[in-house]
Amino acid sequence: MSQPAQPPPGAVQLTDLTSPRGRRRLATGRAVRYLLILGYAVVVAAYLPVEIRHAVRNHWSVGAILLNTVFALACVTVILVGALKVMRPTMSRLVLGVHSWIEGTELVAEGGVRGRVDLASCEARLGTATGDGATVTPSRVSAPVLLLGPDREGRHLAYPLGEPTIGSLRPAGDLDTLARYLAAGATESARRTATELARLAARPPR
């Protein structure tokens, strides 16, 4: 795995969402859950020829066999595509981390989240990122996300303020730093979001 990008001299570095060890632990747990999901899809696909032979022996009509086959293949496709679509951004964030810093007035993110946006000219608001749902329990965890943009160059960035797989939150120092830059911004939404970030930073840790 390549080394994460390093901030230039003088940049204000922000912490990662989790420690490397914590990311590995979360990524391993997520990988096991997705392997179980994908394994189920493989079992369904492997059982399909057996089901077809059974249908032929019982003199099913061609239309019924075709319908049964199409339905089974559709289920496998939905499982595989759905699992891979959800897994890709989650696993990327957990494996690569989110390395970020403020360079001048630009927030730069590398790793599992990539992009940059100018905090001095962007619109801003707080949103919520929920966990990917790869769990056997009905509980869902979430974490706030800072939605930035457009800035004067039309750029956008969804910057995670916590890890939604466990519901964690960035350190108060990071939130205060972001709030300070947004409070000096040119847009009303940025200044309003700065106040919300300051409130978030003042919350006692869980």
N, C-alpha and C positions, 0 to 999 in steps of 0.2 A: 504494500500500500504506500502511495506517495505521501511525502510529508505535507502537512497543511501549509497553506500560504502564510507568510509572516507579514505583520503590519510594517509599514515604513517607519523610519525614525521620526519621533514626534507625534505619532498617532496615539489616540486614546484607546487602549485595548479593553475589550469587554470579555467577560468570562464565557466559557462554553456552557451549554445547558446542563451537562452532566460530566462527571469525570470519565476518563477513558475506560476505567474498570467498570463503572456503572453502565456505560454505553454497551460494553461487551456483554454484560449480564442481561441487559434488556434485549439486545439484538439476538442473543442465543435463545431466550424465551420466546421471542416473536418468531424466530426461524422454526422452532419446534412446532409451534401452533400451526404455522402455514404448511409445514411438511405433512401434518396430519390432515389438513384440508385437501392438499394436493393428492395425498395418498388415497383419500376417499374417492376423488375424481378418477384416479387410475383404476381403482377397484371396479367402479361403475363401468368404465370403458372396457376393462378386461372381461367383465361378466356379460357384456352385450352379445358376443358370439354364442355363448351358452343359451341365452334367452332366445336368440333367433332359432337355434336348433330345436329348442323346446317348442317354440311356436310352430315350426314346420312339422314336427312329429304329431302335434295336436291339430294339424290341418287348419291353421289360421289362414284367413284370406291374405292375399298379397297386400291389400290395402292396410290391413291391421298390422301386419309385420312391418310394413314401411312406416306407418304412423308410430309404432312402438320404437323403432330404430331412430327415427328423427327426434322423437321426444327425449330419448336417452342421450343422444349426442348433443342436443341442445342443453340439457342439464349439465353435462360435462363441460361444455364450452363456457356456460355462465359461471360455473365454479372456478375454472382455470383463469378466465379473463378477469373476473371480479377479484380473485385472490391476488393475482399479479399486479393489477392496477392499484390496489390498496397497499400491497407490500412494498412496491418500489420506493415511493417517497419516504415511508416510515423507516425502512431498512437503510436507505441512503443517509438519513439524518442520524440514525443510531450508530452506523458504522463509521461515517466520516466526521460526525459532530457538526457543530455550527460555529465556525471561527469568525469573529467579527471585531471590527474596530471603527473608530470615527477618525477620518482623515480630512482635516480642515473642517468643513461642515457636512461632509458626506459620510453616511453610514454604509460600510462595506461588509458584505457577508460572503464567506467562502465555505466550501464543504457540502454538507447535506442541504443547505440553503444558499443560493448564489444570487448576487445582484448588488446594486448600489443605488442610493437615492440621496438627494440633497436635502438635509433636514432644515435648511434655512428657507427653502422655497416650496416644500411639498405640502399637500393636504395630508391629514392624519386622522386616524380613528382607531379605537380598540375593537377587536373582534374576539372570537373564541374558536380555538382549535380543539376538536374532540379526538379521543383515542380511536384507533382504527377498528375497534370492535372485535378483534381476534381473541376472544375470550369465551369461556364456557359459562360465565355468569352474566346476568343482565345488567350489571353495573357499568357505567360509562364514566371515564374520567376526562377532564378537560384542562386546558391551560389558556391564558390570554395570548393573543397575537396582535402585534402592532402593524396595522395596515397603512402603508405609506405610499403616497403618490396620487396623482402625478406631480412631479416636481417641474422645474422650469424646462427640463429636457424631455418631459413626458415619461419618465421612468417610474416604475412601481416596485415595491418590495413588501412581501409579507414576512415580517421579522418575528420569530417566536420569542415570547417572553417567558416561556416555560416549556417543559416536556409533557405533551398531552398523553403519553402512554402511562405516566404515573401521576400527572397532575401537579408537577413541581413548578416552582417560580424562580426566575432569575434573582440573584442577590439584590438587595435594596440599593447598593452602590451603582449597579448597572442601570436600574430604573431611574434613579436620581440623575445620572449622567444624561440619559436620553431625554428626561424631562427638562433638564437645563437647556439643551440644544433646541428642543422644540419650542420652549417658552420664548426663545429669541427669534423664532421663525416669523415669516411674513404673513402667514395665513391664520385666520381665526380658528380653524379646526385644529391646527398644530398647537396653538396656545391652550385650547380647551383640553386637548389630549394630554398636554404636559401636566395640567392640574390633576387629571385622572391617574397619570403615572405616579405622581407624587403621593397621591392617596394610596395607591397600590403598594408603593415602597414602604409606607408607614404601617401597613398591616403587620401584625405579629406573625412570625413564621409558623407553619403548621407543625 
